[in-house]
Amino acid sequence: MSVVLSTLPLSGAERADYWHRVVSDTFVPLDVSLHEREPSVGTIAIDRLGPLQISVVEAGPQTVTRERRLISRGGGEYMTVTLHHRGTARLTQDGRQALVRPGTFTCSDAGRPYTREQPDDFRFTAFRVPKQGLGVSEGDLRAVTGTVFGSDGTAGLVAGYLSRLAARPADFDPYTGRQLAQTAADLLTVLVRERQGRLNPHASETARGMLARVKEYILRHLAEPDLSPERIAAAHHMSVRYLHKLFRAEDATVGRWIHRERLERCRRDLSRPSGTAPSVSAVAQRWGFVNPSHFSRAFRAAYGMSPREWQSGVRQA
């Protein structure tokens, strides 16, 4: 169920202070400057899917600023993806400006200064994402900050997926919510890597967009043991040969990419604190490994130790 924070019950004189406080508490420490003498009503509806925080914000004209003194107070571990629905905006970060209109989205890194100007009444949905779950460096994230994204290719896939999550977050149980949040992080990683030129630069936009859609499908069905190139190709109305061609840009076959993603999720699950960590066999089954011996061999080949050794090492750290 959403947590809703609103300035509606407050007088005009009280709204500014309260709004500044709830904006900083909801996202990260921010300076908020309201551009109306009599502040409009502001509302934030907050939901969570695992580590992903989803906030729908409606308010009047204002500017929010993230300065170095505020970064020192915390929150630098997050990135925010903002889907814009109403009004216009200007996001400035890393020496770039993004002019934002409805139907577009932006990314801001709370670990570095930025400014978001909202000259009109606005409505947007903001997704606060832990950067640790993206698997990219701080430098890599600069490829997507201060930039506006539309509805084409990978950007369109990211926007569509996030929009679907935001539409009905209460429908998902905690476990499913965590998995869907992880898929969102994985899609954002694809977007960052594409902007960094780490996807095949010779592939057409259509091919890159199709590859991103295929990856989304794989990640949603990663836990299913019968996931195969034949099934994936059929679900996307393509030949298995074309599917393999798409993955040449990844320097891996489809099977190896699935195998690598499954192992990475197993490694993450086995890295949990001892009070919440599942057993090795449960982790293997959760991510589609039906043979425990095969899983153990594959894990050792990837990480240089057995799953139990990995889990034990994490607990002792």
Secondary structure, 3 states (H helix, E strand, C coil): CCEEEECCCCCHHHHHHHHHHHHHHHCCCCEEEECCCCCCCCEEEEEEECCEEEEEEEECCEEEEECHHHHCCCCCCEEEEEEEEECCEEEEECCEEEEECCCCEEEEECCCCEEEEECCCEEEEEEEEEHHHHCCCHHHHCCCECCEECCCHHHHHHHHHHHHHHHCHHHCCHHHHHHHHHHHHHHHHHHHHHHCCCCCCCCCHHHHHHHHHHHHHHHHCCCCCCCCHHHHHHHCCCCHHHHHHHHHHHCCCHHHHHHHHHHHHHHHHHCCCCCCCCCHHHHHHHCCCCCHHHHHHHHHHHHCCCHHHHHHHHHHC
